[in-house]
Amino acid sequence: MPSLGRRRQTEIYSAGLVGRTAAVPVGSARLEQAARRKLRAKAGAYILGGAGAERTMAANRAAFDRYPIVQRMLRDVSCRDLSVQLLGRCLPLPFLLGPVGVLELAHREADLAAASAASATGIPFVTSNQGSYPMEEVAKASGSGPRWFQLYWSSRDELVDSFIARAERTDYDAIVVTLDTTELGWRSRDLDRGSLPFLRGRGIANYLSDPVFETLSVAEEEIGPLLRPRLGAAAALVELLRVSRGRSGRPIPPRQLANAIRRFLAIYARTDLSFEKLAALREKTRLPLLVKGILHPDDARRALDCGVDGIVVSNHGGRQVDGATAALDRLPLVAEGVAGKVPVLFDSGIRTGADIVKALALGAAAVLLGRRYVFGLTLAGEAGVRAVIDNLAADFDLTLGLSGRRAVRGLDRSVLAPHPPIDF
Ligand SMILES: Cc1cc2nc3c(=O)[nH]c(=O)nc-3n(C[C@H](O)[C@H](O)[C@H](O)COP(=O)(O)O)c2cc1C
């Protein structure tokens, strides 16, 4: 039986023989370019952008070049196993679709398309708190596929409780609480366009569909003095009308939507988080709880003390702090600190199969895709996400085999050249 990678190559090359080339480019730079060309300016700014001068984004990518792979020969790699065990489940591939908010900016079917593509391949889809569809609809789209819910920790505990209860009711397998976004980073591309999708009613479907959110009362001073009148301005209402009509479920009149956005703005950020509060959050759910955004081994250890079931090493794809350390450089330190007690996952900069090999070799149990799958979604909806998953799986499989390794299990630092390089 030819390897998974070879089967995908054959599929692509045989389509080429009859003049058909892939609508979703295989090469990661060409994929990004094609998506960039298709995205509207504000959507492109939100998806492609990072914090400040975007040095963290660049650092994330550059870090992968510091860990070159060393191929080994004559090791019989004819039978390969790409599966991983994660939170008691066997996954066919060592990657997941990570949480990305406001996917409607990339494609109308947004989270539904991504969830369905993930489910078809058996990999988990992590629904963002800032999803474009309510988590219940995403659960339906993912069917019997694995799914996790990513939580942003609102300043209102009752809303957090409600989100968790909804995730439990709709059979999410785990909750990932993102710790690095207590406030939004200084996102220069969005700021230059004066554009924040949430203010236009986008990416707040989980709030609009929540019974507790509906009843929240917020004080006027929690909202921000300038936004209050401007959300009610005619131009803003016209845009909200458009968004409201395009929503799934019951349409919301623009003024009601404007009020909901006001409430959202008052409660979405929370800067008073602490490890004590994390321990209390842990108690709120029977689902496995993972923390996302960990970069320091001490934070990982303290999170473990709070009873978390997994750690995601991530700097949010460079969207939060400019001039920060590359996430990949922190992975071995955090993995060492965690010492195998819980799985350590990784994201921020994964673009190719070789990137996945490197992250796994440095201690990740699996990795999360971010922008990479959003580019596929942009170009071809569900089929585009599927193409990204299939191509990445094939690329990973071939890189693993050609490096002289048979299985994800046992991938360790020996597949990488020593760092810093040793001069033999
Ligand atoms: C457009 C966009 C929206 C995102 N939204 C969320 C989100 O709602 N919740 C979250 O935890 N992370 C979010 N992230 C961060 C991703 O989960 C992930 O950490 C990041 O994309 C990894 O970097 P990469 O895309 O460069 O690989 C978002 C990232 C992007 C690009």
Ligand as a Chemical Component Dictionary entry (heavy atoms), coordinates in Angstrom:
data_LIG
# 
_chem_comp.id                   LIG 
_chem_comp.type                 NON-POLYMER 
_chem_comp.pdbx_formal_charge   0 
_chem_comp.three_letter_code    LIG 
# 
loop_
_chem_comp_atom.comp_id 
_chem_comp_atom.atom_id 
_chem_comp_atom.alt_atom_id 
_chem_comp_atom.type_symbol 
_chem_comp_atom.charge 
_chem_comp_atom.model_Cartn_x 
_chem_comp_atom.model_Cartn_y 
_chem_comp_atom.model_Cartn_z 
_chem_comp_atom.pdbx_ordinal 
LIG C1  C1  C 0 -7.747  35.766 12.404 1  
LIG C2  C2  C 0 -7.361  35.064 13.665 2  
LIG C3  C3  C 0 -8.293  34.963 14.691 3  
LIG C4  C4  C 0 -7.946  34.277 15.860 4  
LIG N1  N1  N 0 -8.905  34.106 16.819 5  
LIG C5  C5  C 0 -8.600  33.401 17.927 6  
LIG C6  C6  C 0 -9.601  33.139 18.896 7  
LIG O1  O1  O 0 -10.754 33.519 18.747 8  
LIG N2  N2  N 0 -9.227  32.450 20.009 9  
LIG C7  C7  C 0 -7.945  31.999 20.201 10 
LIG O2  O2  O 0 -7.661  31.386 21.224 11 
LIG N3  N3  N 0 -7.007  32.206 19.282 12 
LIG C8  C8  C 0 -7.301  32.884 18.152 13 
LIG N4  N4  N 0 -6.347  33.071 17.200 14 
LIG C9  C9  C 0 -5.003  32.501 17.399 15 
LIG C10 C10 C 0 -4.917  31.076 16.842 16 
LIG O3  O3  O 0 -5.642  30.168 17.608 17 
LIG C11 C11 C 0 -3.453  30.614 16.815 18 
LIG O4  O4  O 0 -2.898  30.771 18.101 19 
LIG C12 C12 C 0 -2.608  31.370 15.799 20 
LIG O5  O5  O 0 -3.342  31.617 14.630 21 
LIG C13 C13 C 0 -1.352  30.587 15.461 22 
LIG O6  O6  O 0 -0.515  31.313 14.618 23 
LIG P1  P1  P 0 -0.428  31.039 13.035 24 
LIG O7  O7  O 0 -1.786  31.334 12.483 25 
LIG O8  O8  O 0 0.579   32.019 12.549 26 
LIG O9  O9  O 0 -0.019  29.620 12.874 27 
LIG C14 C14 C 0 -6.657  33.739 16.016 28 
LIG C15 C15 C 0 -5.736  33.847 14.971 29 
LIG C16 C16 C 0 -6.085  34.483 13.807 30 
LIG C17 C17 C 0 -5.076  34.550 12.688 31 
# 
loop_
_chem_comp_bond.comp_id 
_chem_comp_bond.atom_id_1 
_chem_comp_bond.atom_id_2 
_chem_comp_bond.value_order 
_chem_comp_bond.pdbx_ordinal 
LIG C1  C2  SING 1  
LIG C2  C3  SING 2  
LIG C2  C16 DOUB 3  
LIG C3  C4  DOUB 4  
LIG C4  N1  SING 5  
LIG C4  C14 SING 6  
LIG N1  C5  DOUB 7  
LIG C5  C6  SING 8  
LIG C5  C8  SING 9  
LIG C6  O1  DOUB 10 
LIG C6  N2  SING 11 
LIG N2  C7  SING 12 
LIG C7  O2  DOUB 13 
LIG C7  N3  SING 14 
LIG N3  C8  DOUB 15 
LIG C8  N4  SING 16 
LIG N4  C9  SING 17 
LIG N4  C14 SING 18 
LIG C9  C10 SING 19 
LIG C10 O3  SING 20 
LIG C10 C11 SING 21 
LIG C11 O4  SING 22 
LIG C11 C12 SING 23 
LIG C12 O5  SING 24 
LIG C12 C13 SING 25 
LIG C13 O6  SING 26 
LIG O6  P1  SING 27 
LIG P1  O7  DOUB 28 
LIG P1  O8  SING 29 
LIG P1  O9  SING 30 
LIG C14 C15 DOUB 31 
LIG C15 C16 SING 32 
LIG C16 C17 SING 33 
# 
